[in-house]
Amino acid sequence: MKLCNRNLLQPSQIRADVVTCPLSAITASLKYFLTDSSLVAFLADAKSKGFN
């Protein structure tokens, strides 16, 4: 069975509290290039709004 982003997105769309998948799938999604830039943008926005 080949895992892709859909395997991680579908449980979140049905609001599942737990998903069972290989750790490699989770770590691969964390290393996605947009994750870093989106997190930086989110934290900068939150800081500009006064959230620490």
C-alpha positions as CSV (number, residue, x, y, z in Angstrom):
1,M,0.0,0.0,0.0
2,K,1.4,3.3,-1.0
3,L,0.9,6.2,1.4
4,C,0.4,9.7,0.2
5,N,-0.8,13.0,1.8
6,R,-4.4,11.9,1.2
7,N,-3.9,9.2,3.9
8,L,-3.1,11.9,6.4
9,L,-5.7,14.4,5.3
10,Q,-8.8,12.1,5.2
11,P,-8.8,11.4,9.0
12,S,-8.5,15.1,9.7
13,Q,-11.4,15.9,7.4
14,I,-13.6,13.6,9.4
15,R,-12.3,15.0,12.6
16,A,-10.6,11.8,13.8
17,D,-8.7,12.2,17.0
18,V,-6.2,9.4,16.1
19,V,-4.7,8.2,12.9
20,T,-2.5,5.1,12.5
21,C,0.2,5.4,9.9
22,P,3.9,4.8,9.6
23,L,6.1,7.3,11.4
24,S,7.9,7.8,8.1
25,A,4.7,9.3,6.6
26,I,4.4,11.8,9.5
27,T,8.0,12.8,9.4
28,A,7.9,13.2,5.6
29,S,4.9,15.5,5.8
30,L,6.8,17.6,8.4
31,K,9.7,18.0,6.1
32,Y,7.6,19.4,3.2
33,F,9.0,22.7,2.0
34,L,5.8,24.6,2.6
35,T,5.5,23.5,6.2
36,D,8.5,25.6,7.2
37,S,7.6,28.7,5.3
38,S,4.0,28.5,6.4
39,L,5.0,28.1,10.1
40,V,7.3,31.1,9.9
41,A,4.5,33.2,8.3
42,F,2.0,32.0,10.9
43,L,4.3,32.8,13.9
44,A,5.1,36.3,12.5
45,D,1.4,37.0,12.0
46,A,0.6,35.8,15.5
47,K,3.4,37.9,17.0
48,S,2.2,41.0,15.1
49,K,-1.3,40.4,16.6
50,G,0.2,40.3,20.2
51,F,0.2,36.6,20.7
52,N,3.4,35.2,22.2
